[in-house]
């Protein structure tokens, strides 16, 4: 699951252009170069970001050229990450749930225009919401994870089920009229997983296993409920301080379902990508449907049906990320250059986007060049304020009048000390590069920057400013 964090593309990976400009001429030497690039990035990330273990798979031109583990899956036992080690995928599960719904539509078991209430009468507002709106995140249904106080305590304390999840939100009003906005909600896909089960007359996990894992040849994939019986399951960790880990809590299966219940390997995800994009799971027409972003009022939501559709420095990317207690994941598909990069970690506090991007930068010099080019439209006053607030946060001298009450409350002395320790080694920033902005329905705006340091490292800073001019967050992660 995920915790609160416009173009056309060719979808058949086998016919996409290959990334060759940064690689040697022969296939064998290219594979060696990919392996070396992956190892270099993984080694740096393990040392710098306190990640116990990583798993990386890379597909080029439809062929898996790397499937490798790095670091350890269990810190105490010092057991290494292998290519067969399983990780919790979190919200990458949503891509599978979407495919299952589209399969059932193709088989005449349901229609995307069907009302949620036809399948889940337990939810009182289901008659106003369609399956398509659930898929596109336009239902307005509150998130039973991110919109509910103390949800982490609830979902880790005891097993859950649909009734328990709905009890958390069924008396809450919709966040907006269905179809008018697109806002990410795990509950949408929990409900879709229930629809898969009820329309197919078999449990969700059984349907996914038979109808997706088998045709995609995913032989190292299972579900949260199976973890205790999986000999090669990674242990998930969380940061206590910048340099200290603890074993993370565990979300029980019934709370996640179609939103985040799959455990798998990077290699199996590579096989899933190949099967999905080459029409072995659903039709080519439905692949296009799933990977076409919805537009509302002429603006792309950058979300299709269980996939995010966007660009990274002008390179089209179809992707989904995931975050669980103790695990993070990213599945990036770059169809225009024939490259897939999949990264799984067992540190739930460290998004792996930067690892995937650093590998891409080593394989594609044009991406590496564009990465350090500023976007147009920078507001120097905003940049100056963001620099000031970020610097103060990381040296511990905070002008709290610049911050929202919620951010002030979150910035405890321990949290400020954590941020300082995490990035102190890089020294003062060398350069701030403006990378663009995102306006939100509540009137706030997120401004993004790539911040360079003398030691060659970089971080991505996302500073969100509310409509009344206060900083709501200043998120930082390695880039």
N, C-alpha and C positions, 0 to 999 in steps of 0.2 A: 504494500500500500504506500501511499505517499503522505508524508507528514508535512504540514505547513511550515513546504518549500514550493505568400500568394504567387504561386508559380506552378508550372506543370513539370512532371518528372517522368522519366522512363522507368518502368517498374520491373522489367525482366532483367535480373542482374546479369545473366549470362551474356546479354547483348550490350551491356553498358561499357563505356570506355574504361580502360584499365589505368591505374596509377603507375606510370613508368618513369616519369621524369626524374624522380629521386632514387631510382633503384637500378641495379646492374642489368645487363642485357639478358643473361641467361636465366631461365626459370629457377634453377637450383640456387644461383647466387642471389636472386631476388628473394627467395624464401629465407635464405640466411640473413639477408639485410633486414627483413621484417622481424625475424626472431631477435636480432641484435637490438633493433629499435625498441621492441617490446621489453626486452630485458633491461635496457638502460632506463626506460621510463619507470618500470616496475620497481627497480632497485632504489631509484631516487624517491619514489612515493613511499615505499616501506620505511625508509630511513627518516624522511621529513615529516610524514603525516601520522606516524604511529599507527599504521595499519598492520595488523598481524599477518594477514594473508590476502593474496590477490589471485584471480583467475582471469586470463585473457584469451579470447579467441578472435582471430582475424580471418576474414574471407575476402579473397580477391578474385574477381571475375567468376564468382559462383563456386570457387574451390577453397576449402578450408586449408589455409597455409600455416596457421599457428593455432595450437590448443595447448596452453601451458599454465601451470600453477607456479606461484612464487610465495615465499614466506611460509607461515604455519597456519594450519586450520585449528589447532588447539595449543594455546600458549603454554599451559601447564605441562602437557605431555610432549611438547615440541614436535608434534606430528606435522609433516609437511603438507602443503596444498598440492594435490595431484590433479591431473586432468579430469579424474572421476569424482573429485570432491564436490559435494552438493552444497549450494548456498540458497538461502531464501531470496526469491526474486522480487517480492513485494509487488508493486504496481505493474511490472511487466506482465503479470498475470492478466491484466485487462485486455491486452492484445489477443490472448487466447480466448477469453470470454466473448469478445466481439466476434472472433472467427466462428465460435460455436453458434452464436445467434444467427450469423449469416448462413452457416451450414443448414441450420434448422429451417431458415426461410427458404433456401434453395430446395429443401426436401418437402416443402409444403406444410410444415408443422406450425408455422406462425407467420405473421406479417409485421413489418416494422411499424406499421400504422396502428397495430393492436394497442389497446390500452393496458397499462400496467395492472389495473384492477381485474382484468380477465384472468391473470395468473397469480397475482398476489393480493387477494381481497383483504388481507390483514392490514394493509396500509390504507388509511382512510381517504387519502387524496389521490389514489391510483387511477380513478376515473378521469382525471384531468391531465394525465401524463401518458405519452406514448413510449413504446420501446425505442424508437429512434431518438427521442429526447433523452432517454437514459444513456444511450450510446454516445451521444454528442455532448453530454454534460450540460444540457439545457433544461433539465427538469425543475430546477429550483429546490430540490430536496436537500435539506440540511445534511451535513456530513456527520455520521455517527462517531467518527474518530476526531476530527479537527474542530467541530462545532460544539462539542460536549465537554464541559469541565470535568477534569480528573479522568478522562477517558483511558489514559494509559493504565491507571490503577485498575479500572474496571475490566479492560480487555486482557489483562495479565493475571487477574485474580482467580478466575474460574472459566471453564468452557462456556462458549456462547452458542447462540443459534439465531435464526431469523427473528423470532419473537423477542429475544433479548435485545438485539440490535435495534429493532423497530421501537421497542419501549423507550429507548433513549431519545428518539426524535419524533415519534408519531404525534405528540401534542404540540410540537413546534410548528409555526407557520412556514410555508414555502418562503425561500429567500427572495424569490421573484416570480413573476408570472411565467409559466413554462413556455419556452421558445424565444424569450426576449433577451436572454443573456446566456453566456457560457461560463460556468464557474465549476471548477473541479470539485467533485464530491465522491468519496469512496462508496457511499451508500448506493449510488447509481449502479455500480458494478456488483455490489453485493446482491442487489435485487435482480440484476441480469443473470447472475449465477443461479438464483432460484428459478428464474424463468427457464433457463437451460434444463434444469432438473425436471421441472413440471411439464414442459413441452415434450421432452424426450422420454419421460417416464423412467429415468434412471438417475442415480445420484450424480451431482456435478462432477466429482472427481472421476467417477467411472466413465462418464461421457467423454471428458477431456482425454482420459487415458486411451480409450478405444478409437476415438475419432480424430485425435490430433497427435498424441504422442506416437501411436503406432505408424500412421502413414508418414510422419516426419522422421521416423527412425530415431526417436528420442528415448534411448535405452537407459539413461541415467537421470530420470525425472520422476518426481513424486509430489507429495503434498505435505503441508505442515503436520497433519495428523500422523504421518508415517515416520517422522523424524527419529523417534526413539528406537526404531528398528533399522535405521540406516547406518551401516558401519562406517561410512566415509562422509558423514555429515559434519560440516564446519561448525565450530562454536562461534556465536556472535558476541561481539564486545562493544562496550561504550567507554568513552573517555570520562575519567573522574577528574583529572587535571590534564594539562597539555601533554604530560609525559607518563600518565598512569592510566591503565585500563582496568575495567572490571567486566565480568560476564554480564551480558545484557539480560533484561527480562525477555519473556517469550509471549507473543500474541497467540492466543488459542485459535484453533482452526475455525470454529463457528463464527468468529467475529470478522473473518476476512473473506472466505468463500471466493466468489468470482472477482473480488477486488484485489486479492493479494495472497493466495494460498499455495502457489506452486513453489516447489524447491527443485533446482536443476543445476546444470553445469553450463559453463560458457560454450563448450563444444556442442551441447544439445541445443542451445539457443541459436548457434550458427546453422545447425541442421533445420531448426524451425524456420529461420529466415529463408533459407533456400526453398523449403517446401511451400511456405506461404506465398512468397513472391513469384514462384514459378507455377502456381495454379494447382498444387497437389492437395490443398486444404479447402479452398473455395475457388470459385470461378475468377477469371481475370477481371471481369466486370465488377465483381464484389471486392476484389483487391483494390481496384481504382476507387470504389466507393469508400472503402475503409481508410484509404490514405489520401483522401481529398479533404482539405480543411473546410469547415463550415464558415460561411460568411453571415454576419449579422449587421444590418445597416451599412452594408458595403465594406465591412472590415473583417479580415480573417481572424478567426478565433485561434488559429494554429492547432486546432484539434479536429481529428476526423472521427473514426469509430475505433477507439482503443489504441490510437496512434497519435503522436504529435508530429506535425508537419511544419517545418520551418527552414531556415537557412543558417549556416555558420560561415560567416565571412563570405557570403555569396554562394556557398556550396549547398545545394539542397540536401536536407537530411530528414529521414523518416525515422522516428525513434520512440522509445519510451524508457523512462527511468523508474527506479523503485527504491523505497526505503522502508526497512523494518527495524525493530529494536535489535541492533547488532549487525545489520546487513545493509549494504547499498548496492545498486546495480544500474547499468546503462546498456542499452542495445541501440547502437547508432548504425543506420543503414544509409550509405551515400550512393544512391543509384547512378548518379551522373558520372561518377568516377569508379564504379564497380568495386566498392570497398565497404565492408562491414567491420565494425570494431565493437566488441562486447567485453565489458569489464564487470567483474563481481568482486565484492570485498566483504570481509567480516568485521568491519568497523562501522557501526551505524551512524557515526557522527561525521563521516567523511564522504561527501558525494564524489563519485568517480568520474564526473564529466571531464575534469582537468586531465586525468590520466588518458582518457580516450583522445582528447584534443592534442595532448603532447605527442602521442603516437602518430596521429594524423599529421602533425607539423613535421615529424621526421620523415614521413612518407610522401608528403605533398608540399614542396617548397613554395608553391603559390599560396597555399593556406598560411604557411609560416610567415610569408611576407605581409599578407593582408592583416594578420593578427595584430600587428603593431601600427596600423594605419588608423588614425582617428576618424570617427564618423562625422558627418556633417550635422550642423544644427546645435553645436555645443553652446550652452549658456555659461560663460565664464564665472558669473556670480554664483551659480549653483555649484559648479565644480569647486570653487574656492571654499564654499561652505562645507561641501562633502569632505574635502581634504582636511579641513579644520576639525570637524566632528570625528572623522575616522582617526586622525592622529591623537586627539584627546582620549578617545576610547582605548587606544592601544598603549598609552603611557599613563593612563589612570587619572588624568586631571580633566574632569568632564564638566562642561557648561551644560547643566541639566535643563536650563531654560530653553535649549534648542530642541529638546526631545519631548515626545508625547508621554502622557502619564503611564501608559502601558510599557513603553520602552524603559522609562525610568525605574519602574517596578521590577522589570526583568534584569536590569543591570545591577545585580548584587555585587558586593565586594569580591566574592569568589568568582563570579562571571567575568568581572573586569580583569582580575588577576589571571584567569585562564586565557583571555584574549591576548594580554600582554605577553605571557609566556609562550603562546603558540607561534607568534610571529616575530618575537624579539630577535631571533637569530639572524634575520635577514637585514637588520639595520634600518635606517630611515629610507623611505621611498626615493627612487631616482627620478621617476616620471609617472604622471597620471595621463592615461590615454582614454578619451571619451569614446564609448562604444555604442551609444544610443540610449533611447528612453522608451518606457512603456506606460501608457496612461491606463488607469483602472476605473471601473464604473463608480467607485465611491469618491472620485475626484482626486485621488492621490496619483503620484507619478513616481516610477522607479527609474533612476538614472544609473547606467552601468559604466564601469571604468575598468580598464586593465592597468594595474599598477606594477611598475617594474622596479627591481631592486638591484643594487650593485653586484650582488652575488650571482646574478643571472636568473633568480627566481621571479615569479610574478604571482599576483593574486587578482581575483576578480572581485570587485566591490560593487554591490548593488544597494544603493541608497534610496530608500522610499521616503518621499516627502508628502505629507498630507495637504489637503486643500487649504488649510490654515497655516501652512508653512513650517510645521514641525516635522522632525525626523521620526518616522515610525519604526524604522530599522536601518541598520547599516551592516548588511550581511557581508561576510568575507570568506572566500575559500581559495585555495591554490588554483592557479590557472595555467 
